[in-house]
Amino acid sequence: MRTPDWIVLGATLLSIVLYGLYKGRGSTSLKGYLLADRKMRWYAVALSIMATQASAITFTSTPGQAYVDGMRFVQFYFGLPIAMVILSITAVPIYHKLGVYTAYEYLEHRFDVKTRTLTSIIFLIQRGLAVGITIYAPSLVLSVMLGWDIGLTSTLIGGIIIVYTTMGGVKAVNWTDVQQMVIIMAGMVVAFVMTIVLLPKNVGFVDALNVAGGMGRLNAIDFSFDMHNRYSFWSGLVGGLFVALAYFGTDQSQVQRYLTGASVTQSRLGLLFNGLAKVPMQFFI
């Protein structure tokens, strides 16, 4: 770690907290804290949803998987656009009409308090475990880069998140997600350009693609009906559809994002943009 690296790292972490606190100011009511007063525009909803999916695990594991197995994994997201259309027609107007704060509040309207309590507990356990892994991945990377104990880096990352989340509410979370998504996309573009620039002098970009293709690393789409093939066009279209319906339709970490939309239209646009952009983004990763 050189001095410029420390400056970039420190400035990024500090700006995330300050930006989140700035955007989250004024959240004094329950509606403001949990729903951002339902005033979020579609692009903020969309980028927040995308950033929530694209955790550090995505950026540390997916390139490695592509290196070993090729890009077949991108087919997992082929059912996502269809799921976004279905949810835009069904779930979004229902949630907005009822004015619920969580996806599980709808279950109380539909069934009873016991159902809502059970699903909320399941969500909290599942999300708690998932967030633990999500924090662990970048903590591990930082601990290697900085030579610090992983407990310290985990505390640093977790502490930063807790500060702007608890003080600014969902508005702070959404806008910091937008900021981080911009950083992520810019970082991917720079990494892609540098990958080409740093190729050996006698190896061009087309040559590199030919080698990758010859080794089966560009096998992005597979139309075979092999039941033993984990990733294919058909498994992604069908399996990915139901996974996306469950995740975006019932998981509060996603539902909360589009509940903050200023209208049904804004929430729908956020979901539909995510459906259109997710596959290219995952391919780019």
matplotlib code that plots the C-alpha trace (Angstrom):
import matplotlib.pyplot as plt

x = [0.0, 1.5, 0.5, -2.0, -3.6, -4.1, -5.6, -8.0, -9.1, -9.5, -11.3, -13.7, -14.6, -15.1, -17.1, -19.5, -20.3, -20.6, -22.6, -25.0, -25.4, -26.0, -28.6, -30.3, -30.7, -34.3, -35.5, -37.4, -40.5, -41.0, -42.0, -39.0, -36.6, -38.0, -39.4, -37.6, -41.0, -41.7, -39.9, -37.0, -36.7, -36.5, -32.7, -31.9, -34.2, -32.6, -28.9, -29.6, -31.1, -28.2, -25.6, -27.4, -27.0, -23.5, -21.7, -17.9, -18.5, -19.6, -16.5, -14.1, -15.8, -17.3, -14.1, -12.5, -15.4, -15.2, -11.5, -12.1, -15.4, -16.0, -18.9, -21.8, -22.8, -24.2, -27.1, -28.4, -29.7, -31.7, -34.9, -34.4, -36.0, -39.1, -39.4, -39.1, -42.0, -44.1, -43.4, -44.0, -47.5, -48.3, -46.3, -45.4, -49.0, -50.2, -47.4, -48.1, -51.8, -51.6, -48.9, -46.9, -43.5, -42.2, -43.0, -44.0, -46.6, -48.5, -48.6, -50.2, -53.0, -53.3, -53.0, -52.2, -49.6, -48.0, -47.3, -45.7, -43.6, -42.4, -41.3, -39.7, -37.6, -36.6, -35.6, -33.5, -31.6, -31.0, -30.0, -27.8, -25.8, -25.7, -24.5, -21.8, -20.4, -20.8, -18.7, -16.2, -15.2, -14.0, -12.6, -10.4, -9.2, -8.4, -6.7, -4.3, -3.7, -3.2, -1.6, -4.3, -6.1, -9.4, -11.3, -10.2, -11.1, -14.5, -15.1, -14.1, -16.4, -19.3, -18.9, -19.0, -22.2, -23.9, -23.1, -24.8, -27.5, -28.8, -28.4, -29.8, -32.2, -33.1, -32.6, -28.9, -28.7, -30.2, -28.0, -24.8, -25.7, -26.0, -22.6, -21.0, -22.6, -21.0, -17.6, -18.1, -18.9, -16.0, -13.7, -14.8, -14.2, -10.7, -9.9, -11.1, -9.0, -5.9, -6.3, -6.0, -3.2, -1.2, -1.3, 2.1, 3.4, 3.2, -0.4, -3.3, -6.8, -8.2, -5.4, -6.4, -10.0, -9.0, -7.0, -9.9, -12.3, -10.1, -9.9, -13.7, -13.7, -16.1, -18.9, -21.5, -24.7, -25.5, -28.8, -28.3, -30.9, -28.4, -29.9, -26.4, -25.4, -25.8, -25.7, -27.6, -30.0, -33.0, -32.0, -31.3, -34.6, -36.7, -34.7, -33.4, -37.0, -38.3, -35.2, -35.7, -39.4, -38.7, -35.8, -37.2, -40.8, -40.5, -37.0, -37.1, -33.6, -34.9, -38.6, -37.6, -35.7, -38.7, -41.1, -39.3, -40.3, -42.2, -45.0, -45.9, -44.3, -41.0, -40.8, -41.6, -39.0, -36.4, -37.2, -37.3, -34.0, -32.4, -33.8, -32.3, -28.9, -28.2, -27.3, -24.8, -23.3, -22.8, -21.3, -18.9, -17.9]
y = [0.0, 3.3, 6.7, 7.3, 3.9, 5.0, 8.3, 6.7, 4.1, 6.6, 9.1, 6.4, 5.1, 8.6, 9.8, 6.9, 7.7, 11.4, 11.1, 8.6, 10.9, 13.9, 12.2, 10.6, 13.8, 14.7, 11.2, 11.9, 9.8, 6.1, 6.5, 8.6, 6.2, 3.0, 4.2, 7.4, 9.1, 7.2, 9.9, 7.9, 8.2, 5.1, 5.4, 5.5, 2.5, 0.6, 1.3, 0.5, -2.8, -3.6, -2.6, -4.8, -7.8, -7.1, -7.5, -8.0, -11.7, -11.2, -9.4, -11.8, -15.1, -14.6, -13.8, -16.8, -19.0, -17.7, -18.4, -22.0, -22.8, -20.1, -17.7, -20.2, -18.7, -15.6, -17.8, -18.0, -14.4, -15.1, -15.5, -12.2, -9.8, -12.0, -12.0, -8.2, -7.9, -10.2, -8.5, -5.1, -6.2, -8.1, -7.3, -3.6, -2.3, -4.6, -3.3, 0.3, 0.0, -1.5, 1.0, -1.6, -1.0, -4.6, -7.5, -9.5, -6.9, -8.0, -11.5, -10.2, -8.7, -11.9, -14.4, -13.5, -12.1, -15.5, -15.9, -12.5, -13.2, -16.5, -15.1, -12.1, -14.3, -16.5, -13.4, -12.0, -15.2, -15.8, -12.1, -12.0, -15.0, -13.6, -10.2, -11.9, -13.6, -10.4, -8.4, -11.3, -11.2, -7.6, -7.9, -10.8, -8.8, -5.7, -7.8, -9.2, -5.8, -3.9, -6.7, -6.2, -8.8, -9.8, -9.1, -5.5, -5.1, -6.7, -4.3, -1.4, -2.3, -3.3, -0.2, 2.1, 0.4, 0.6, 4.3, 5.6, 3.0, 3.6, 7.4, 7.9, 5.1, 3.6, 7.0, 6.9, 3.2, 3.8, 6.8, 5.2, 2.2, 4.5, 6.0, 2.6, 1.4, 4.3, 3.4, -0.2, 0.4, 2.9, 0.4, -2.3, -0.1, 0.8, -2.8, -3.8, -1.2, -2.0, -5.7, -4.9, -2.4, -4.8, -7.7, -8.9, -6.9, -9.8, -10.7, -8.6, -8.4, -10.6, -13.1, -13.2, -13.8, -16.6, -18.3, -17.9, -19.3, -22.2, -23.1, -22.9, -19.8, -17.9, -20.5, -18.0, -19.7, -23.4, -24.5, -28.2, -30.1, -32.0, -32.6, -32.9, -29.4, -26.9, -23.8, -23.8, -21.4, -23.5, -23.8, -20.1, -19.2, -21.4, -21.8, -18.2, -17.0, -18.6, -17.6, -14.0, -14.0, -15.3, -12.9, -9.7, -10.5, -11.5, -10.7, -7.5, -6.5, -6.1, -5.2, -2.3, -0.7, -0.4, 0.4, 3.7, 4.6, 7.8, 6.0, 2.6, 3.8, 4.7, 1.4, -0.5, 1.5, 0.6, -3.1, -3.1, -1.3, -3.8, -6.6, -5.1, -4.1, -7.1, -9.6, -7.2, -6.2, -9.8, -10.6, -7.6, -8.8]
z = [0.0, -1.2, -0.1, -3.0, -2.2, 1.4, 0.3, -2.1, 0.5, 3.2, 1.0, -0.3, 3.2, 4.6, 1.6, 1.9, 5.5, 5.0, 1.8, 3.5, 6.5, 4.3, 2.1, 5.2, 7.1, 8.0, 8.4, 11.7, 11.1, 10.8, 7.1, 6.4, 8.1, 6.6, 3.3, 2.6, 2.6, -0.7, -2.7, -4.4, -8.1, -10.3, -11.1, -7.3, -6.8, -9.7, -8.7, -5.1, -6.1, -8.3, -5.6, -3.1, -5.3, -6.5, -3.2, -2.7, -3.0, -6.6, -7.5, -5.7, -6.7, -10.2, -12.1, -10.5, -11.5, -15.0, -15.1, -14.1, -15.7, -18.3, -18.3, -18.2, -14.9, -16.6, -17.8, -14.2, -14.7, -18.0, -16.1, -14.2, -16.8, -17.0, -13.2, -13.1, -15.5, -13.5, -10.2, -11.8, -12.7, -9.5, -6.4, -6.8, -7.1, -4.2, -1.9, -2.8, -2.5, 1.0, 2.1, 3.8, 5.4, 4.8, 2.6, 5.7, 6.7, 3.6, 5.0, 8.1, 6.0, 4.0, 6.8, 10.4, 12.8, 13.4, 9.7, 9.6, 12.7, 11.4, 8.0, 9.6, 11.9, 9.0, 7.0, 9.9, 10.4, 6.7, 6.1, 9.2, 8.0, 4.4, 5.6, 7.8, 4.7, 2.6, 5.2, 5.6, 1.9, 1.6, 5.2, 4.0, 1.0, 3.2, 5.8, 3.1, 1.6, 4.8, 6.9, 9.6, 11.6, 9.8, 13.0, 12.8, 9.1, 9.7, 12.6, 10.5, 7.5, 9.8, 11.9, 8.9, 7.6, 11.0, 11.4, 8.2, 8.3, 11.8, 11.5, 8.0, 7.5, 4.1, 2.4, 3.4, 2.4, -1.0, -1.9, -0.6, -2.8, -5.7, -4.9, -4.5, -7.8, -9.6, -8.0, -8.9, -12.5, -12.9, -11.3, -13.7, -16.7, -15.5, -14.8, -18.2, -19.9, -17.9, -18.7, -22.3, -21.8, -19.7, -22.2, -23.4, -26.3, -28.7, -27.6, -28.9, -27.6, -30.4, -29.7, -26.1, -27.0, -29.4, -26.6, -24.1, -26.6, -27.5, -23.8, -23.4, -21.2, -23.5, -23.3, -22.2, -23.6, -23.8, -25.3, -24.5, -22.5, -20.4, -16.9, -15.4, -16.7, -13.9, -16.1, -19.4, -21.1, -20.0, -16.3, -16.2, -17.8, -15.6, -12.4, -12.5, -13.0, -9.8, -7.8, -8.9, -8.1, -4.6, -4.0, -5.4, -4.5, -0.8, 0.5, 2.4, 1.4, -2.1, -1.5, 0.7, -2.2, -4.5, -1.6, -1.4, -5.0, -5.4, -7.2, -8.7, -12.0, -10.3, -8.5, -11.7, -13.7, -11.0, -11.3, -15.1, -15.4, -13.1, -15.2, -18.4, -16.9, -14.6, -17.3, -19.1, -15.8, -14.7, -18.1, -17.7, -14.2]

ax = plt.figure().add_subplot(projection="3d")
ax.plot(x, y, z, "-o")
ax.set_aspect("equal")
plt.show()
